[in-house]
């Protein structure tokens, strides 16, 4: 009863201050506050020792209603400090605004049940988990403006079903005008993105908008998760003239289901590419990968691949100072696939008694073959050789 009386008094006071929305879940909120709190409960203690936190919300819906009224700006940004617990879906329509930092209490400690962010720029997310398995994407980022929409993600975890991140324009097309970064920039630092269990396809990070995306010290995982009737699985999909940069990170595609031998027609990576990929650039998209580990591992027989470009002119992947773990239980392994565009990804495999059984592009792979009782032989991948390998010192196709 005492808490109900306090709620009533605060409701009257906040209404008197000019806030015109329902405040059942808001407590003594300054309409111009620079920092507010989101908690499972805004009261602490019990009985006579109960204390109600000022500038506090106990539902994410009431918080969003207040943000719509507060209208954060560059001159007056907002910080939302979020406590431990699991909160409802965050739905923001910023109309080109944003300027809000959502600061959680730790990955796995603060959990938000998905995010739908429309027309939002200058958003920051820190120290929290966003997980949504009921719909296809943990975070759906929609650009409905003509201005660049930027975001920063520090120490966050995204967990989705078909996508962890899905970015697209309001009308379903590209956001870019062909000028790099005009659609926006997204920075990911020390973060982990995972998509698992999509029944038709999985694409952990999908930018169909045309933004600049930067991953630093992060992990991007596509996991089949025992999904049924899958068509394609890719950790990174970049198209629409956008760019994705990955530095000092890990890209992993992990498969325990049988996939179609080639992608049956998803718009970002058309056949005859392998359906199991680490990264794909299409329709003018670019991907740059440096100082990063790429793992594509299938526990059942699949045709797997690492990097692919096309369809669409201008598609390009640059992957240097990158390592690969490509393992499959019976299918073919294609490191590089070029339909349109180009891939610049030279790689020297570790010395072995025989060259790796892979498909690649002319001159992109090197290996030193060291057979018992023989001197080392340097091989370069070549489509002109029946063995797929050219022996440099002998100036002829390699013969085992």
C-alpha positions as CSV (number, residue, x, y, z in Angstrom):
1,X,0.0,0.0,0.0
2,X,2.8,2.4,0.9
3,X,4.5,1.8,-2.5
4,X,1.2,2.5,-4.3
5,X,0.8,5.8,-2.4
6,X,4.3,6.8,-3.4
7,X,3.6,5.9,-7.1
8,X,0.5,8.1,-7.0
9,X,2.3,11.1,-5.5
10,X,5.1,10.8,-7.9
11,X,2.6,10.5,-10.8
12,X,1.0,13.7,-9.8
13,X,4.3,15.5,-9.4
14,X,5.7,14.4,-12.8
15,X,2.4,15.3,-14.5
16,X,2.7,18.7,-12.9
17,X,6.2,19.1,-14.3
18,X,4.7,18.8,-17.8
19,X,5.4,15.1,-18.8
20,X,2.3,14.0,-20.6
21,X,2.7,10.2,-21.0
22,X,1.6,7.3,-18.8
23,X,4.1,6.9,-16.0
24,X,3.1,3.8,-14.1
25,X,6.6,2.5,-14.6
26,X,8.5,5.8,-14.2
27,X,9.6,7.4,-10.9
28,X,10.3,11.0,-10.2
29,X,11.7,11.6,-13.6
30,X,13.2,15.0,-14.5
31,X,12.0,15.7,-18.1
32,X,15.5,17.1,-18.9
33,X,17.6,14.4,-17.2
34,X,21.0,13.7,-18.7
35,X,21.1,10.2,-17.1
36,X,18.2,7.9,-16.2
37,X,18.0,4.3,-15.0
38,X,16.3,1.2,-16.2
39,X,15.8,-1.4,-13.5
40,X,13.7,-4.5,-12.9
41,X,12.5,-2.6,-9.9
42,X,13.0,1.1,-9.0
43,X,12.6,0.5,-5.3
44,X,15.2,-0.7,-2.9
45,X,14.8,-2.2,0.5
46,X,11.5,-3.0,2.1
47,X,9.0,-1.8,4.6
48,X,9.9,1.5,6.3
49,X,13.4,1.3,4.6
50,X,12.0,1.3,1.1
51,X,13.7,3.9,-1.2
52,X,12.5,4.8,-4.7
53,X,15.2,5.7,-7.2
54,X,14.8,9.1,-8.9
55,X,14.9,9.2,-12.7
56,X,14.1,5.5,-12.9
57,X,12.0,3.3,-15.2
58,X,11.0,-0.3,-14.5
59,X,9.7,-1.0,-18.0
60,X,11.5,-0.5,-21.3
61,X,8.2,0.7,-22.9
62,X,7.9,3.6,-20.4
63,X,11.6,4.5,-21.0
64,X,11.1,4.7,-24.8
65,X,8.0,6.9,-24.3
66,X,10.0,9.3,-22.2
67,X,12.9,9.3,-24.7
68,X,10.4,10.3,-27.4
69,X,9.4,13.2,-25.3
70,X,13.0,14.1,-24.1
71,X,14.4,14.0,-27.7
72,X,18.2,13.6,-27.0
73,X,20.4,15.7,-29.3
74,X,24.1,16.4,-29.9
75,X,23.8,19.3,-27.5
76,X,21.9,17.3,-24.9
77,X,22.8,13.6,-25.2
78,X,21.3,10.9,-22.9
79,X,22.8,8.0,-20.9
80,X,20.6,5.1,-19.9
81,X,22.2,3.0,-17.1
82,X,20.6,-0.5,-17.2
83,X,20.7,-2.8,-14.2
84,X,20.7,-6.6,-14.1
85,X,17.8,-8.6,-15.4
86,X,16.0,-9.4,-18.7
87,X,14.1,-6.6,-20.3
88,X,11.6,-6.4,-23.2
89,X,12.3,-5.5,-26.8
90,X,13.8,-2.1,-27.4
91,X,11.9,-0.3,-30.1
92,X,13.1,3.1,-31.1
93,X,12.1,5.3,-34.0
94,X,14.4,8.3,-33.8
95,X,13.6,10.1,-37.0
96,X,17.2,10.8,-37.7
97,X,18.0,11.5,-34.0
98,X,19.4,9.3,-31.3
99,X,22.3,10.5,-29.3
100,X,21.7,8.0,-26.5
101,X,24.1,5.6,-24.7
102,X,22.6,2.4,-23.3
103,X,25.1,1.1,-20.7
104,X,24.4,-2.3,-19.2
105,X,25.8,-4.0,-16.1
106,X,27.7,-6.6,-18.0
107,X,27.3,-9.1,-20.8
108,X,24.9,-11.8,-19.8
109,X,23.9,-9.8,-16.7
110,X,21.9,-7.2,-18.6
111,X,19.7,-8.9,-21.3
112,X,17.5,-7.1,-23.8
113,X,15.0,-9.3,-25.8
114,X,15.8,-7.9,-29.2
115,X,16.1,-4.4,-30.7
116,X,14.3,-2.7,-33.6
117,X,16.1,0.6,-34.3
118,X,14.7,2.8,-37.0
119,X,16.2,6.1,-38.2
120,X,18.6,6.2,-35.2
121,X,22.0,7.7,-35.2
122,X,24.8,8.3,-32.7
123,X,23.6,5.4,-30.5
124,X,26.1,3.6,-28.2
125,X,25.6,0.2,-26.6
126,X,27.9,-1.1,-23.8
127,X,28.2,-4.1,-21.5
128,X,25.0,-6.0,-22.3
129,X,23.5,-8.8,-24.3
130,X,20.7,-8.5,-26.9
131,X,19.2,-11.9,-27.6
132,X,16.1,-12.6,-29.8
133,X,15.4,-16.1,-31.1
134,X,11.6,-15.6,-31.6
135,X,12.2,-13.5,-34.8
136,X,15.0,-13.7,-37.4
137,X,17.3,-10.9,-36.1
138,X,18.6,-9.9,-32.7
139,X,19.0,-6.3,-33.9
140,X,17.2,-4.9,-36.9
141,X,18.7,-1.6,-37.9
142,X,16.5,0.3,-40.4
143,X,17.6,3.5,-42.2
144,X,14.6,5.7,-43.1
145,X,16.5,9.0,-43.5
146,X,18.8,10.8,-45.9
147,X,21.5,11.3,-43.2
148,X,24.3,8.9,-42.0
149,X,23.2,6.8,-39.1
150,X,26.1,5.9,-36.8
151,X,26.5,3.5,-33.9
152,X,29.1,2.2,-31.5
153,X,29.0,-1.2,-29.8
154,X,31.5,-1.9,-27.0
155,X,31.6,-5.2,-25.1
156,X,28.2,-6.4,-26.3
157,X,26.8,-9.8,-27.2
158,X,24.2,-10.2,-30.0
159,X,22.4,-13.6,-30.3
160,X,19.9,-14.1,-33.1
161,X,18.4,-16.9,-35.2
162,X,18.9,-16.1,-38.8
163,X,20.8,-12.8,-38.1
164,X,22.5,-11.2,-35.2
165,X,22.5,-7.9,-37.1
166,X,20.3,-7.1,-40.1
167,X,20.6,-3.6,-41.7
168,X,18.4,-2.4,-44.5
169,X,16.5,0.7,-45.7
170,X,12.9,1.5,-44.9
171,X,11.8,0.4,-48.4
172,X,13.8,-2.8,-48.5
173,X,16.5,-1.5,-50.8
174,X,20.0,0.0,-50.3
175,X,20.6,3.1,-48.3
176,X,23.7,4.3,-50.0
177,X,24.0,6.9,-52.7
178,X,27.2,5.3,-53.9
179,X,29.4,7.5,-51.7
180,X,31.2,5.5,-49.1
181,X,30.0,6.0,-45.4
182,X,27.1,8.2,-46.4
183,X,24.7,5.5,-45.1
184,X,26.5,5.4,-41.8
185,X,29.2,3.8,-39.7
186,X,29.1,1.1,-37.1
187,X,32.0,0.3,-34.8
188,X,32.2,-3.0,-32.9
189,X,34.9,-3.4,-30.2
190,X,35.4,-6.4,-28.0
191,X,32.0,-7.8,-29.0
192,X,30.5,-11.2,-29.9
193,X,27.8,-11.7,-32.5
194,X,26.2,-15.1,-33.1
195,X,23.4,-16.4,-35.3
196,X,22.2,-20.0,-34.8
197,X,19.4,-22.3,-35.8
198,X,17.8,-20.4,-38.8
199,X,15.7,-22.9,-40.6
200,X,16.3,-21.5,-44.2
201,X,19.5,-19.4,-44.0
202,X,21.9,-17.9,-41.5
203,X,23.8,-14.7,-42.1
204,X,25.2,-13.4,-38.8
205,X,26.1,-9.9,-39.9
206,X,24.2,-8.7,-42.9
207,X,24.5,-5.2,-44.3
208,X,22.2,-4.7,-47.2
209,X,22.2,-0.9,-46.6
210,X,25.7,0.1,-47.7
211,X,27.3,1.3,-44.4
212,X,30.9,1.2,-43.2
213,X,31.3,-1.6,-40.6
214,X,34.3,-1.9,-38.4
215,X,35.1,-4.9,-36.1
216,X,38.1,-4.7,-33.8
217,X,38.9,-7.6,-31.4
218,X,35.5,-9.2,-31.9
219,X,34.0,-12.6,-32.8
220,X,31.4,-13.2,-35.6
221,X,29.9,-16.7,-35.5
222,X,27.5,-18.5,-37.8
223,X,26.3,-21.7,-36.2
224,X,23.9,-24.1,-37.9
225,X,22.7,-25.2,-34.5
226,X,21.1,-28.4,-35.9
227,X,18.7,-26.3,-38.2
228,X,16.6,-28.3,-40.7
229,X,16.4,-27.8,-44.5
230,X,19.1,-25.1,-44.5
231,X,20.0,-23.4,-47.8
232,X,23.0,-21.2,-46.9
233,X,25.1,-20.1,-43.9
234,X,27.5,-17.2,-43.9
235,X,29.1,-15.2,-41.0
236,X,29.4,-11.9,-42.9
237,X,27.3,-10.8,-45.9
238,X,28.1,-7.3,-47.4
239,X,26.4,-5.8,-50.4
240,X,25.0,-2.5,-51.7
241,X,28.4,-0.7,-52.0
242,X,29.1,-1.0,-48.3
243,X,32.3,-2.0,-46.6
244,X,33.1,-4.3,-43.7
245,X,36.5,-4.1,-42.0
246,X,37.6,-6.9,-39.6
247,X,40.8,-6.5,-37.6
248,X,42.3,-8.8,-34.9
249,X,39.1,-10.8,-34.7
250,X,37.7,-14.3,-35.4
251,X,35.2,-15.2,-38.1
252,X,33.7,-18.7,-37.6
253,X,31.1,-20.8,-39.5
254,X,30.3,-24.0,-37.7
255,X,28.0,-26.6,-39.3
256,X,26.4,-29.8,-38.1
257,X,23.7,-30.0,-40.7
258,X,23.7,-31.0,-44.4
259,X,23.4,-27.9,-46.7
260,X,22.6,-27.7,-50.3
261,X,25.8,-28.1,-52.4
262,X,25.4,-24.5,-53.7
263,X,23.3,-21.6,-52.6
264,X,19.9,-21.8,-54.3
265,X,19.5,-18.1,-54.9
266,X,19.8,-15.8,-51.8
267,X,20.3,-12.4,-53.3
268,X,23.6,-11.6,-51.6
269,X,25.5,-14.8,-52.6
270,X,24.1,-16.6,-55.6
271,X,25.1,-20.0,-56.9
272,X,27.4,-21.6,-57.8
273,X,29.0,-20.5,-54.6
274,X,29.4,-23.0,-51.7
275,X,26.4,-22.7,-49.4
276,X,28.7,-22.8,-46.4
277,X,30.9,-19.7,-46.2
278,X,32.8,-17.4,-43.8
279,X,32.2,-14.2,-45.8
280,X,30.7,-13.0,-49.0
281,X,30.7,-9.6,-50.8
282,X,28.1,-9.0,-53.5
283,X,26.6,-6.1,-55.6
284,X,29.5,-3.8,-55.0
285,X,30.1,-4.7,-51.4
286,X,33.7,-4.8,-50.1
287,X,35.2,-6.7,-47.2
288,X,38.7,-6.2,-45.7
289,X,40.0,-8.8,-43.3
290,X,43.4,-8.4,-41.6
291,X,45.1,-10.1,-38.6
292,X,42.0,-12.4,-38.3
293,X,41.4,-16.1,-38.0
294,X,38.8,-17.7,-40.3
295,X,37.3,-21.0,-39.3
296,X,34.9,-23.0,-41.5
297,X,34.2,-26.3,-39.9
298,X,31.6,-28.9,-40.8
299,X,31.1,-32.1,-38.8
300,X,29.1,-33.6,-41.7
301,X,29.7,-33.8,-45.4
302,X,29.2,-30.3,-47.0
303,X,30.9,-28.3,-49.8
304,X,32.5,-25.5,-47.8
305,X,34.2,-22.3,-48.7
306,X,36.0,-19.4,-47.0
307,X,35.6,-16.2,-49.1
308,X,33.4,-15.4,-52.1
309,X,32.5,-12.4,-54.3
310,X,29.6,-11.8,-56.6
311,X,27.2,-11.3,-58.2
312,X,27.6,-7.7,-59.0
313,X,30.5,-5.6,-60.4
314,X,32.8,-3.9,-57.9
315,X,32.5,-6.7,-55.3
316,X,35.8,-7.1,-53.6
317,X,37.4,-8.9,-50.7
318,X,40.9,-8.1,-49.4
319,X,42.2,-10.6,-46.8
320,X,45.8,-10.4,-45.9
321,X,47.7,-11.6,-42.7
322,X,44.8,-14.0,-42.2
323,X,44.8,-17.6,-41.1
324,X,42.4,-20.4,-42.1
325,X,41.0,-23.6,-40.6
326,X,38.9,-25.3,-43.2
327,X,37.6,-28.7,-42.2
328,X,34.9,-30.8,-43.7
329,X,33.7,-34.4,-43.2
330,X,33.6,-35.5,-46.8
331,X,32.8,-32.5,-49.0
332,X,34.9,-30.2,-51.2
333,X,36.8,-27.2,-49.8
334,X,37.0,-24.0,-51.8
335,X,39.1,-21.2,-50.2
336,X,38.3,-18.5,-52.8
337,X,35.3,-18.2,-55.1
338,X,35.0,-15.3,-57.6
339,X,31.8,-14.9,-59.6
340,X,32.1,-11.2,-60.2
341,X,34.6,-8.7,-58.7
342,X,37.9,-9.9,-57.2
343,X,39.5,-11.4,-54.2
344,X,43.0,-10.4,-53.0
345,X,43.8,-13.0,-50.4
346,X,47.2,-14.6,-50.8
347,X,48.0,-17.5,-48.4
348,X,50.9,-19.7,-47.6
349,X,49.9,-23.1,-46.2
350,X,52.1,-24.9,-43.6
351,X,54.7,-27.3,-45.0
352,X,53.3,-30.8,-45.5
353,X,53.9,-34.1,-47.4
354,X,51.3,-33.1,-50.0
355,X,49.5,-29.9,-51.0
356,X,46.1,-29.1,-49.5
357,X,43.0,-30.5,-51.3
358,X,41.3,-27.1,-52.0
359,X,39.9,-25.1,-54.8
360,X,41.2,-21.5,-55.1
361,X,42.1,-18.9,-57.7
362,X,45.2,-18.7,-59.9
363,X,48.3,-17.9,-57.9
364,X,46.6,-17.2,-54.6
365,X,47.9,-20.2,-52.6
366,X,51.4,-21.4,-51.9
367,X,52.7,-24.5,-50.1
368,X,56.1,-26.2,-49.5
369,X,55.8,-29.9,-50.0
370,X,58.3,-31.9,-48.0
371,X,58.2,-35.6,-48.8
372,X,60.4,-38.1,-47.0
373,X,63.8,-38.4,-48.6
374,X,63.2,-35.4,-51.0
375,X,64.2,-31.8,-50.9
376,X,61.5,-29.2,-50.3
377,X,59.4,-28.3,-53.4
378,X,57.6,-24.9,-53.7
379,X,54.1,-25.1,-55.2
380,X,51.8,-22.4,-56.4
381,X,48.1,-23.0,-57.0
382,X,47.3,-23.1,-60.8
383,X,44.2,-23.9,-62.7
384,X,46.2,-24.8,-65.7
385,X,47.6,-27.9,-64.0
386,X,45.7,-31.2,-63.7
387,X,47.1,-31.5,-60.1
388,X,46.0,-27.8,-59.4
389,X,49.6,-27.1,-58.4
390,X,52.6,-25.7,-60.3
391,X,56.1,-26.5,-59.1
392,X,58.1,-23.3,-59.3
393,X,61.7,-24.6,-59.2
394,X,61.0,-27.4,-61.7
395,X,59.0,-24.9,-63.9
396,X,56.3,-27.6,-64.5
397,X,53.0,-28.9,-63.1
398,X,53.4,-30.7,-59.8
399,X,53.4,-34.5,-60.0
400,X,53.2,-36.3,-56.6
